[in-house]
């Protein structure tokens, strides 16, 4: 937040008035006023009039500067409060986003589980198909062997028949 020169002055003055050097300076000034009366440099009533006037003016300006500082601090707190609210909204959005991401991850996990089940089922199907193919292949080989044996027997029979015909 940008401060104008009057705000800077007010903040500096209120900081200085609340410091140890300010306490020492005021104590020395008030003690000096009474020492001036004791040393007969100034009349007591005149010193009280001047001191009262200075203290009154200082109190007025100090009250104004303190109020300016309070206003500035209030404004700063309002800005901080607005920033905190924005941060809370951002955190809520992030929390919602995280919740959505967690739901998406759970959905993906479920999809992965379904895919794994599908892969297992397909593997089982492939195994069953492989077993069926192996059975078919064995059956085919057995039929081929049987056919080959029958063909061989038929050839022998034909050869035997041809021999018998020749012998006749």
C-alpha positions as CSV (number, residue, x, y, z in Angstrom):
1,X,0.0,0.0,0.0
2,X,1.4,3.4,-1.0
3,X,1.8,6.0,1.7
4,X,1.6,9.7,1.2
5,X,4.0,12.1,2.9
6,X,1.5,13.0,5.6
7,X,0.9,9.3,6.5
8,X,4.6,8.7,6.6
9,X,5.0,11.7,8.9
10,X,2.1,10.5,11.2
11,X,3.5,7.0,11.4
12,X,7.0,8.2,12.1
13,X,5.8,10.7,14.7
14,X,3.7,8.1,16.6
15,X,6.6,5.6,16.4
16,X,9.0,8.3,17.8
17,X,6.6,9.5,20.6
18,X,6.3,5.9,21.8
19,X,10.1,5.5,22.1
20,X,12.6,5.8,24.9
21,X,14.4,8.9,23.3
22,X,11.0,10.7,23.3
23,X,10.4,9.9,26.9
24,X,13.9,11.3,27.8
25,X,13.4,14.4,25.7
26,X,10.0,15.2,27.3
27,X,11.3,14.6,30.8
28,X,14.3,16.9,30.2
29,X,12.0,19.6,28.6
30,X,9.6,19.5,31.6
31,X,12.4,19.5,34.1
32,X,14.1,22.3,32.2
33,X,10.9,24.4,32.4
34,X,10.8,24.0,36.2
35,X,14.6,24.7,36.4
36,X,14.0,27.9,34.4
37,X,11.4,29.0,37.1
38,X,13.8,28.1,39.9
39,X,16.6,30.0,38.1
40,X,14.2,33.0,37.8
41,X,14.5,33.0,34.0
42,X,10.8,32.9,33.7
43,X,7.8,33.5,35.9
44,X,6.0,30.4,37.2
45,X,2.6,31.4,35.9
46,X,4.1,32.3,32.5
47,X,6.0,28.9,32.4
48,X,2.8,27.0,33.2
49,X,0.9,29.0,30.5
50,X,3.6,28.2,27.9
51,X,4.0,24.6,29.0
52,X,0.2,24.0,29.1
53,X,-0.1,25.5,25.6
54,X,2.7,23.3,24.2
55,X,1.4,20.2,25.9
56,X,-2.2,20.9,24.6
57,X,-1.0,21.4,21.1
58,X,1.2,18.3,21.3
59,X,-1.7,16.3,22.6
60,X,-4.0,17.6,19.7
61,X,-1.5,16.7,17.0
62,X,-0.6,13.4,18.7
63,X,-4.3,12.5,18.8
64,X,-4.6,13.4,15.1
65,X,-1.5,11.4,14.2
66,X,-2.6,8.4,16.3
67,X,-6.0,8.5,14.5
68,X,-4.3,8.7,11.1
69,X,-2.1,5.7,12.1
70,X,-5.2,3.8,13.3
71,X,-7.0,4.6,10.0
72,X,-3.9,3.5,8.0
73,X,-3.6,0.3,10.1
74,X,-7.3,-0.4,9.6
75,X,-7.0,0.1,5.9
76,X,-4.0,-2.2,5.8
77,X,-5.9,-4.8,7.9
78,X,-8.8,-4.6,5.5
79,X,-6.5,-5.2,2.5
80,X,-4.8,-8.2,4.4
81,X,-8.3,-9.5,5.2
82,X,-9.3,-9.3,1.5
83,X,-6.0,-11.1,0.6
84,X,-6.8,-13.8,3.3
85,X,-10.3,-14.2,1.8
86,X,-8.8,-14.6,-1.7
87,X,-6.3,-17.1,-0.4
88,X,-9.1,-19.0,1.4
89,X,-11.1,-19.1,-1.9
90,X,-8.0,-20.3,-3.7
91,X,-7.5,-23.0,-1.1
92,X,-11.1,-24.1,-1.4
93,X,-10.8,-24.2,-5.2
94,X,-7.6,-26.2,-4.9
95,X,-9.3,-28.5,-2.4
96,X,-12.1,-29.0,-4.8
97,X,-9.6,-29.7,-7.6
98,X,-7.8,-32.2,-5.5
99,X,-11.1,-33.9,-4.7
100,X,-11.9,-34.1,-8.4
101,X,-8.4,-35.4,-9.2
102,X,-8.9,-38.0,-6.5
103,X,-12.2,-39.0,-8.0
104,X,-10.5,-39.2,-11.4
105,X,-7.7,-41.3,-10.0
106,X,-10.3,-43.7,-8.4
107,X,-12.1,-43.9,-11.7
108,X,-8.9,-44.6,-13.5
109,X,-8.0,-47.3,-10.9
110,X,-11.4,-48.9,-11.4
111,X,-10.9,-48.8,-15.2
112,X,-7.4,-50.3,-14.8
113,X,-8.9,-53.1,-12.6
114,X,-11.6,-53.7,-15.3
115,X,-8.9,-53.8,-18.0
116,X,-6.8,-56.3,-15.9
117,X,-9.9,-58.5,-15.5
118,X,-10.5,-58.2,-19.3
119,X,-6.9,-59.1,-20.0
120,X,-7.1,-62.1,-17.6
121,X,-10.3,-63.2,-19.4
122,X,-8.7,-62.8,-22.8
123,X,-5.7,-64.8,-21.5
124,X,-8.0,-67.5,-20.4
125,X,-9.8,-67.4,-23.7
126,X,-6.4,-67.6,-25.5
127,X,-5.4,-70.6,-23.4
128,X,-8.7,-72.3,-24.1
129,X,-8.3,-71.6,-27.8
130,X,-4.8,-72.9,-27.6
131,X,-6.0,-76.1,-25.9
132,X,-8.8,-76.4,-28.5
133,X,-6.4,-75.8,-31.3
134,X,-4.0,-78.4,-29.8
135,X,-6.9,-80.9,-29.6
136,X,-7.9,-80.1,-33.2
137,X,-4.3,-80.5,-34.3
138,X,-4.0,-83.9,-32.5
139,X,-7.3,-85.0,-34.0
140,X,-6.1,-83.9,-37.5
141,X,-2.8,-85.7,-37.0
142,X,-4.6,-88.8,-35.9
143,X,-6.9,-88.6,-38.9
144,X,-4.0,-88.0,-41.2
145,X,-2.2,-91.0,-39.8
146,X,-5.3,-93.1,-40.1
147,X,-5.9,-92.0,-43.6
148,X,-2.2,-92.6,-44.5
149,X,-2.6,-96.1,-43.0
150,X,-5.8,-96.7,-44.9
151,X,-4.2,-95.5,-48.1
152,X,-1.2,-97.7,-47.5
153,X,-3.5,-100.6,-46.9
154,X,-5.5,-99.8,-50.0
155,X,-2.3,-99.6,-52.1
156,X,-1.3,-103.1,-50.8
157,X,-4.8,-104.4,-51.5
158,X,-4.7,-103.0,-55.0
159,X,-1.2,-104.4,-55.5
160,X,-2.5,-107.7,-54.2
161,X,-5.5,-107.5,-56.5
162,X,-3.3,-106.7,-59.5
163,X,-1.1,-109.7,-58.7
164,X,-4.1,-112.0,-58.4
165,X,-5.3,-110.8,-61.7
166,X,-2.0,-111.5,-63.3
167,X,-1.9,-114.9,-61.9
168,X,-5.2,-115.8,-63.3
